[in-house]
Amino acid sequence: MEIRADPMEVGRARRWARSRLAGCGIGQDEPLAETVVLLISELVTNAVVHTGCPAVLRMLLPHQHAEGAGAVRVEVADSSSRTPRPRQAEGDDTNGRGLELVSGLADRWGWHRESGGKRIWCELGPATEG
């Protein structure tokens, strides 16, 4: 899904994710769906707010992995060279917790530079190889 550099895109990304999950038989009230939607919300928000660049959201569901593993993988790629950095939010801060939430909710997460930008990813479920 292509994401414009607009905070309104976060809601559209959540709706897209819920629709894709429902299409695979994962109900929106299931814990997996709620967690995936929250992770997408955080990663898309970070891309839109901190880079000011358009981004591409990708969600790989278990049946889409070549090896058939049960992990759900979320990726957000953007054209910014700005490094994602976890921040330490203080008690009443209204932002600065995005990557901390991703780290706490995802089984694995990371990022890597790509030609023309970077890709940040996270996974829920069994580890995939490759």
Backbone as CSV, one residue per row, in Angstrom:
resi,resn,N_x,N_y,N_z,CA_x,CA_y,CA_z,C_x,C_y,C_z
1,MET,0.848,-1.169,0.000,0.000,0.000,0.000,0.891,1.227,0.000
2,GLU,0.630,2.137,-0.897,1.385,3.387,-0.933,0.798,4.362,0.081
3,ILE,1.682,4.989,0.828,1.314,5.922,1.889,1.829,7.310,1.521
4,ARG,0.941,8.284,1.491,1.370,9.666,1.273,1.941,10.227,2.572
5,ALA,2.716,11.286,2.469,3.304,11.936,3.648,2.242,12.817,4.311
6,ASP,1.223,12.175,4.854,0.080,12.865,5.450,-0.393,12.040,6.649
7,PRO,-0.491,12.633,7.824,-0.928,11.879,9.009,-2.282,11.190,8.851
8,MET,-3.140,11.678,7.953,-4.437,11.030,7.721,-4.261,9.628,7.130
9,GLU,-3.117,9.341,6.584,-2.853,8.031,5.985,-2.795,6.920,7.032
10,VAL,-2.531,7.270,8.277,-2.421,6.248,9.323,-3.754,5.509,9.466
11,GLY,-4.851,6.238,9.495,-6.164,5.608,9.590,-6.460,4.736,8.386
12,ARG,-6.090,5.206,7.206,-6.293,4.410,5.991,-5.476,3.124,6.053
13,ALA,-4.260,3.203,6.567,-3.413,2.007,6.700,-4.036,1.009,7.672
14,ARG,-4.609,1.487,8.769,-5.272,0.582,9.719,-6.471,-0.111,9.073
15,ARG,-7.278,0.646,8.331,-8.438,0.041,7.661,-7.999,-1.005,6.638
16,TRP,-6.943,-0.688,5.891,-6.398,-1.627,4.900,-5.953,-2.919,5.592
17,ALA,-5.251,-2.776,6.713,-4.759,-3.957,7.431,-5.910,-4.801,7.956
18,ARG,-6.919,-4.170,8.531,-8.076,-4.918,9.037,-8.762,-5.693,7.908
19,SER,-8.882,-5.054,6.765,-9.512,-5.705,5.616,-8.705,-6.913,5.155
20,ARG,-7.390,-6.764,5.061,-6.525,-7.878,4.642,-6.582,-9.023,5.645
21,LEU,-6.549,-8.681,6.936,-6.610,-9.716,7.970,-7.950,-10.448,7.913
22,ALA,-9.032,-9.703,7.774,-10.365,-10.321,7.687,-10.448,-11.238,6.475
23,GLY,-9.826,-10.845,5.373,-9.821,-11.673,4.172,-9.110,-12.997,4.377
24,CYS,-8.265,-13.065,5.389,-7.557,-14.317,5.720,-8.209,-15.043,6.885
25,GLY,-9.392,-14.553,7.307,-10.106,-15.220,8.387,-9.674,-14.802,9.782
26,ILE,-8.938,-13.707,9.899,-8.504,-13.214,11.208,-9.411,-12.041,11.567
27,GLY,-10.304,-12.252,12.541,-11.271,-11.240,12.943,-10.619,-10.048,13.617
28,GLN,-11.234,-8.867,13.462,-10.629,-7.652,13.996,-10.558,-7.627,15.516
29,ASP,-11.348,-8.465,16.202,-11.293,-8.492,17.657,-10.328,-9.554,18.192
30,GLU,-9.682,-10.292,17.304,-8.688,-11.276,17.742,-7.418,-10.548,18.178
31,PRO,-6.753,-11.046,19.218,-5.540,-10.378,19.694,-4.483,-10.171,18.604
32,LEU,-4.316,-11.154,17.712,-3.331,-11.004,16.644,-3.668,-9.803,15.771
33,ALA,-4.921,-9.669,15.395,-5.334,-8.554,14.537,-5.122,-7.219,15.251
34,GLU,-5.509,-7.146,16.506,-5.343,-5.901,17.255,-3.873,-5.509,17.338
35,THR,-3.005,-6.476,17.565,-1.573,-6.188,17.673,-0.993,-5.778,16.325
36,VAL,-1.347,-6.480,15.266,-0.836,-6.129,13.933,-1.279,-4.714,13.553
37,VAL,-2.523,-4.385,13.805,-3.027,-3.050,13.466,-2.299,-1.986,14.280
38,LEU,-2.033,-2.247,15.550,-1.286,-1.287,16.361,0.146,-1.126,15.845
39,LEU,0.790,-2.219,15.485,2.149,-2.145,14.940,2.168,-1.340,13.639
40,ILE,1.207,-1.588,12.777,1.123,-0.834,11.524,0.913,0.640,11.815
41,SER,0.038,0.933,12.747,-0.226,2.320,13.111,1.056,3.021,13.559
42,GLU,1.834,2.365,14.390,3.070,2.970,14.902,4.103,3.144,13.797
43,LEU,4.304,2.124,12.963,5.329,2.230,11.917,4.949,3.244,10.849
44,VAL,3.683,3.290,10.468,3.253,4.270,9.473,3.322,5.677,10.060
45,THR,2.902,5.842,11.310,3.010,7.157,11.962,4.454,7.627,11.963
46,ASN,5.370,6.754,12.336,6.788,7.131,12.348,7.247,7.563,10.960
47,ALA,6.878,6.806,9.943,7.296,7.151,8.580,6.741,8.507,8.168
48,VAL,5.472,8.741,8.419,4.822,9.980,7.991,5.323,11.183,8.791
49,VAL,5.399,11.044,10.098,5.745,12.176,10.963,7.241,12.487,10.939
50,HIS,8.074,11.463,10.997,9.508,11.704,11.161,10.294,11.826,9.866
51,THR,9.725,11.387,8.749,10.480,11.503,7.497,9.903,12.545,6.552
52,GLY,8.590,12.753,6.598,7.962,13.671,5.660,7.977,13.149,4.232
53,CYS,8.249,11.872,4.069,8.337,11.241,2.748,7.180,10.264,2.565
54,PRO,6.796,10.020,1.326,5.856,8.921,1.086,6.518,7.602,1.494
55,ALA,5.702,6.596,1.733,6.219,5.290,2.148,5.397,4.196,1.480
56,VAL,5.886,2.974,1.620,5.157,1.804,1.126,5.006,0.841,2.299
57,LEU,3.753,0.481,2.584,3.423,-0.475,3.634,3.197,-1.828,2.991
58,ARG,3.762,-2.846,3.610,3.593,-4.214,3.128,3.291,-5.102,4.324
59,MET,2.339,-6.008,4.167,2.019,-6.958,5.221,2.022,-8.348,4.600
60,LEU,2.862,-9.213,5.136,2.942,-10.593,4.669,2.273,-11.481,5.707
61,LEU,1.250,-12.180,5.277,0.503,-13.054,6.167,1.047,-14.472,6.054
62,PRO,0.764,-15.341,7.030,1.398,-16.670,7.054,1.367,-17.431,5.743
63,HIS,0.269,-17.439,5.044,0.197,-18.220,3.812,0.987,-17.577,2.674
64,GLN,1.479,-16.353,2.864,2.221,-15.684,1.806,3.724,-15.930,1.895
65,HIS,4.174,-16.503,2.987,5.595,-16.833,3.114,5.877,-18.091,2.307
66,ALA,6.938,-18.077,1.562,7.271,-19.220,0.707,7.417,-20.505,1.517
67,GLU,7.980,-20.393,2.717,8.194,-21.595,3.511,6.979,-21.951,4.366
68,GLY,5.898,-21.137,4.269,4.666,-21.461,4.974,4.726,-21.255,6.472
69,ALA,5.694,-20.516,6.963,5.805,-20.271,8.400,4.616,-19.446,8.875
70,GLY,4.375,-19.449,10.166,3.212,-18.786,10.715,3.408,-17.341,11.123
71,ALA,4.479,-16.708,10.765,4.710,-15.327,11.172,3.929,-14.348,10.299
72,VAL,3.509,-13.253,10.916,2.961,-12.111,10.193,4.075,-11.072,10.184
73,ARG,4.398,-10.571,9.003,5.478,-9.600,8.859,4.907,-8.297,8.316
74,VAL,5.303,-7.197,8.935,4.910,-5.858,8.505,6.187,-5.119,8.125
75,GLU,6.150,-4.441,6.985,7.306,-3.654,6.529,6.827,-2.280,6.081
76,VAL,7.608,-1.265,6.408,7.357,0.084,5.908,8.670,0.588,5.322
77,ALA,8.646,0.881,4.033,9.837,1.391,3.336,9.596,2.855,2.994
78,ASP,10.632,3.667,3.175,10.533,5.079,2.803,11.844,5.514,2.168
79,SER,11.853,6.713,1.612,13.031,7.198,0.895,13.920,8.084,1.757
80,SER,13.674,8.126,3.047,14.491,8.940,3.951,15.717,8.158,4.428
81,SER,16.817,8.843,4.569,18.013,8.212,5.131,18.048,8.362,6.650
82,ARG,17.055,9.012,7.220,17.001,9.218,8.669,16.869,7.877,9.390
83,THR,17.762,7.636,10.313,17.822,6.382,11.057,16.698,6.311,12.095
84,PRO,15.960,5.200,12.162,14.965,5.072,13.233,15.676,4.916,14.576
85,ARG,15.268,5.710,15.544,15.897,5.665,16.861,14.831,5.558,17.940
86,PRO,14.868,4.509,18.741,13.969,4.456,19.891,14.281,5.624,20.828
87,ARG,13.240,6.274,21.320,13.419,7.384,22.250,12.858,6.973,23.599
88,GLN,13.302,7.642,24.615,12.806,7.372,25.963,11.827,8.482,26.329
89,ALA,10.530,8.201,26.244,9.503,9.180,26.582,9.393,9.295,28.099
90,GLU,9.127,10.494,28.548,8.904,10.728,29.979,7.417,10.592,30.265
91,GLY,7.042,10.536,31.517,5.684,10.268,31.979,4.543,10.870,31.189
92,ASP,4.487,12.181,31.029,3.349,12.833,30.370,3.599,13.159,28.903
93,ASP,4.726,12.731,28.355,5.003,13.003,26.943,3.922,12.378,26.073
94,THR,3.543,13.088,25.022,2.492,12.583,24.130,3.054,11.865,22.911
95,ASN,4.361,11.816,22.776,4.970,11.056,21.684,6.297,10.490,22.152
96,GLY,6.949,9.734,21.284,8.236,9.162,21.638,8.185,7.725,22.105
97,ARG,7.037,7.081,21.948,6.908,5.701,22.415,6.727,4.692,21.285
98,GLY,6.727,5.138,20.041,6.418,4.273,18.908,7.299,3.046,18.806
99,LEU,8.602,3.233,18.723,9.489,2.077,18.579,9.569,1.264,19.868
100,GLU,9.340,1.912,21.005,9.281,1.177,22.265,8.082,0.217,22.246
101,LEU,6.949,0.685,21.721,5.778,-0.184,21.576,6.051,-1.315,20.586
102,VAL,6.669,-0.977,19.470,6.989,-2.003,18.473,7.892,-3.070,19.098
103,SER,8.901,-2.629,19.820,9.821,-3.560,20.462,9.102,-4.450,21.478
104,GLY,8.156,-3.878,22.208,7.438,-4.637,23.224,6.385,-5.587,22.671
105,LEU,5.794,-5.235,21.534,4.702,-6.042,20.983,5.150,-7.069,19.957
106,ALA,6.146,-6.728,19.167,6.609,-7.629,18.107,7.555,-8.681,18.687
107,ASP,7.577,-9.839,18.051,8.538,-10.864,18.446,9.940,-10.517,17.956
108,ARG,9.988,-9.851,16.819,11.258,-9.417,16.233,11.005,-8.121,15.480
109,TRP,11.993,-7.253,15.447,11.895,-6.063,14.602,13.293,-5.584,14.267
110,GLY,13.387,-4.787,13.239,14.673,-4.229,12.850,14.490,-3.311,11.650
111,TRP,15.601,-2.912,11.103,15.551,-2.059,9.915,16.846,-2.223,9.161
112,HIS,16.834,-1.841,7.894,18.060,-1.843,7.103,17.956,-0.777,6.020
113,ARG,19.111,-0.292,5.654,19.186,0.685,4.566,18.954,-0.029,3.244
114,GLU,18.352,0.694,2.329,18.138,0.192,0.976,18.556,1.286,0.016
115,SER,18.683,0.954,-1.200,18.951,1.951,-2.223,17.843,2.996,-2.164
116,GLY,18.210,4.221,-1.861,17.227,5.295,-1.832,16.437,5.404,-0.547
117,GLY,16.841,4.776,0.532,16.104,4.935,1.783,16.336,3.802,2.757
118,LYS,15.256,3.368,3.412,15.358,2.302,4.414,14.048,1.544,4.501
119,ARG,14.101,0.395,5.153,12.924,-0.443,5.399,12.965,-0.839,6.873
120,ILE,11.872,-0.581,7.573,11.734,-1.034,8.955,10.695,-2.144,8.953
121,TRP,10.916,-3.168,9.742,10.049,-4.338,9.724,9.828,-4.861,11.134
122,CYS,8.767,-5.629,11.282,8.535,-6.349,12.533,7.757,-7.614,12.206
123,GLU,7.855,-8.582,13.090,7.176,-9.867,12.910,6.516,-10.305,14.203
124,LEU,5.401,-10.990,14.037,4.696,-11.662,15.123,4.591,-13.123,14.766
125,GLY,4.922,-13.990,15.691,4.776,-15.417,15.425,6.104,-16.094,15.231
126,PRO,6.048,-17.344,14.771,7.269,-18.144,14.591,8.274,-17.449,13.674
127,ALA,9.539,-17.619,13.974,10.595,-17.020,13.171,10.589,-17.612,11.774
128,THR,10.830,-16.727,10.797,10.966,-17.186,9.417,12.433,-17.180,9.054
129,GLU,12.788,-18.003,8.115,14.182,-18.036,7.677,14.332,-17.182,6.435
130,GLY,15.550,-16.684,6.251,15.814,-15.935,5.042,15.952,-14.547,5.330
